Amino acid sequence: MNRDRCLTIKEVLNFIAKEIGTKPPICIPQSIALILSKIPFIKKIVLFYLKDRVYSIDRLREKLGYTPRISTYDGLKEAVMGYKK
């Protein structure tokens, strides 16, 4: 989440690619991905990327009063910088 806005996998991957100075990954149309999911050895990988995932910190906010100190993008940037070291 980024200030109550969900980020897609594509947005996260594009941001990481920009930070490390490389091209963003290619996007395969869903119709082609569904066909590829019929291949046994890549089925799990394809289905993983086709599924929408949204993670919420609402319970942390409600139960513990948690408020993120940094934005999602700043957190991703720190993670990428740590990886580059």
Secondary structure, DSSP 8 states (H G I E B T S, - for coil): --SS----HHHHHHHHHHHHTS-------HHHHHHHTTSGGGHHHHHHHHS------HHHHHHH----SS-HHHHHHHHHHHHH-
